[in-house]
């Protein structure tokens, strides 16, 4: 999602102990992305700094606001209806973003604007997908260059 919706030229090749669980691989990927972002931003001069985007996917509506301030903070309000999507533990989504925030120095707010209604048929992955798409679009906006910000 970062590559396609964020328009980042990024490739991730990760190996880990996923035969045990996804925790460390999930965390390591987030730490690597956060560190790469921190280095790529440099002194942050000329970037828009702020970004926000709402992603409406099926019954999921996720809003992401962020500030590339250099001050790490995560506000996470996402209620994924199940504990797993396939073999992936859905609690790892929050851990991914916390790890990314800590290494990149980003203030990040993730809000779920529409909540699961049990009578609807849902694909639980849609909440995670909408979150990453909204994040990618918000980070794309925030990292955009504007020479008036020098």
C-alpha positions as CSV (number, residue, x, y, z in Angstrom):
1,X,0.0,0.0,0.0
2,X,2.9,2.3,0.7
3,X,4.3,1.8,-2.7
4,X,1.1,2.1,-4.7
5,X,-0.9,4.6,-2.7
6,X,2.0,6.5,-1.1
7,X,3.9,6.6,-4.4
8,X,7.0,5.5,-2.5
9,X,9.7,3.6,-4.4
10,X,10.1,0.9,-1.7
11,X,10.7,-2.8,-1.7
12,X,10.6,-4.9,1.4
13,X,12.1,-8.3,1.6
14,X,11.7,-9.7,5.1
15,X,12.4,-13.1,6.6
16,X,11.7,-14.1,10.1
17,X,10.2,-16.6,12.5
18,X,6.7,-16.4,11.1
19,X,6.3,-20.1,11.6
20,X,6.1,-19.1,15.3
21,X,4.2,-15.9,14.9
22,X,4.2,-12.6,12.9
23,X,5.1,-10.3,15.8
24,X,8.9,-9.8,15.3
25,X,8.7,-9.6,11.5
26,X,5.8,-7.2,11.7
27,X,7.8,-5.0,14.2
28,X,11.0,-5.2,12.3
29,X,9.4,-4.1,9.0
30,X,7.8,-1.2,10.8
31,X,11.1,-0.2,12.4
32,X,12.9,-0.4,9.1
33,X,10.3,1.8,7.3
34,X,10.3,4.3,10.1
35,X,14.0,4.5,10.1
36,X,14.2,4.9,6.3
37,X,11.5,7.6,6.5
38,X,13.4,9.5,9.3
39,X,16.6,9.5,7.2
40,X,14.8,10.4,4.0
41,X,13.1,13.4,5.7
42,X,16.4,14.9,6.8
43,X,15.8,18.4,8.2
44,X,12.2,18.3,6.9
45,X,12.6,21.6,5.2
46,X,10.3,22.1,2.3
47,X,7.8,19.3,3.0
48,X,4.1,19.9,3.7
49,X,4.6,18.2,7.0
50,X,0.9,17.5,7.6
51,X,-1.3,14.9,5.9
52,X,-4.7,13.4,6.2
53,X,-6.9,11.1,4.3
54,X,-10.1,9.1,4.7
55,X,-10.4,5.8,3.0
56,X,-13.9,4.4,2.4
57,X,-13.7,0.7,1.6
58,X,-17.0,-1.2,1.8
59,X,-18.3,-0.7,5.3
60,X,-14.9,0.5,6.6
61,X,-14.3,4.2,6.8
62,X,-10.9,5.0,8.2
63,X,-9.4,8.4,8.7
64,X,-5.6,9.1,9.2
65,X,-4.1,12.4,10.2
66,X,-0.4,12.8,10.7
67,X,2.3,15.4,11.4
68,X,5.9,14.7,10.6
69,X,6.8,16.8,13.6
70,X,9.7,14.8,15.0
71,X,7.6,14.0,18.0
72,X,6.4,10.4,18.2
73,X,2.8,9.9,19.2
74,X,0.1,7.4,18.2
75,X,-3.6,7.7,18.8
76,X,-5.2,4.5,17.6
77,X,-8.9,3.9,17.4
78,X,-9.5,0.9,15.3
79,X,-11.9,-1.9,16.1
80,X,-11.3,-4.9,13.8
81,X,-14.1,-7.4,14.3
82,X,-11.9,-10.5,14.5
83,X,-8.7,-11.4,16.2
84,X,-7.2,-12.9,13.0
85,X,-7.3,-12.3,9.3
86,X,-6.0,-15.5,8.0
87,X,-3.1,-16.3,10.2
88,X,-2.3,-12.6,10.9
89,X,-3.1,-11.4,14.4
90,X,-5.0,-8.2,14.0
91,X,-3.5,-6.7,17.2
92,X,-0.3,-6.4,15.3
93,X,-1.7,-3.5,13.2
94,X,-1.5,-1.2,16.2
95,X,2.0,-2.6,17.1
96,X,3.1,-1.9,13.5
97,X,2.1,1.7,13.7
98,X,3.5,2.2,17.2
99,X,6.9,0.9,16.0
100,X,6.8,3.1,12.9
101,X,5.9,6.2,14.9
102,X,8.6,5.6,17.4
103,X,11.4,5.4,14.8
104,X,10.2,8.1,12.4
105,X,9.2,10.7,15.0
106,X,5.7,11.1,13.6
107,X,2.5,12.1,15.3
108,X,-0.2,9.7,13.9
109,X,-3.9,9.6,14.5
110,X,-5.9,6.6,13.2
111,X,-9.7,6.8,13.6
112,X,-12.3,4.4,12.5
113,X,-15.3,6.5,11.5
114,X,-17.7,3.6,10.7
115,X,-18.0,0.7,13.1
116,X,-18.8,-2.9,12.3
117,X,-22.5,-3.7,12.3
118,X,-22.9,-7.5,12.9
119,X,-25.8,-7.9,10.5
120,X,-23.5,-6.9,7.6
121,X,-21.3,-9.4,5.9
122,X,-17.8,-8.2,6.3
123,X,-14.4,-9.0,5.1
124,X,-12.3,-8.2,8.2
125,X,-9.2,-7.5,6.1
126,X,-11.0,-4.4,4.7
127,X,-10.4,-2.5,8.0
128,X,-6.6,-3.2,7.8
129,X,-6.5,-2.5,4.1
130,X,-8.4,0.8,4.5
131,X,-6.0,1.8,7.3
132,X,-2.9,1.2,5.3
133,X,-4.3,2.9,2.2
134,X,-5.3,6.0,4.2
135,X,-1.9,6.1,5.9
136,X,-0.1,5.8,2.5
137,X,-2.2,8.7,1.1
138,X,-1.6,10.9,4.2
139,X,2.1,10.3,4.2
140,X,2.3,11.0,0.5
141,X,0.6,14.4,1.2
142,X,2.8,15.2,4.2
143,X,6.1,14.4,2.4
144,X,5.1,16.4,-0.6
145,X,7.6,19.2,-1.4
146,X,6.6,22.9,-1.4
147,X,9.5,25.4,-1.7
148,X,7.4,28.0,0.2
149,X,8.0,25.9,3.3
150,X,11.7,26.6,3.3
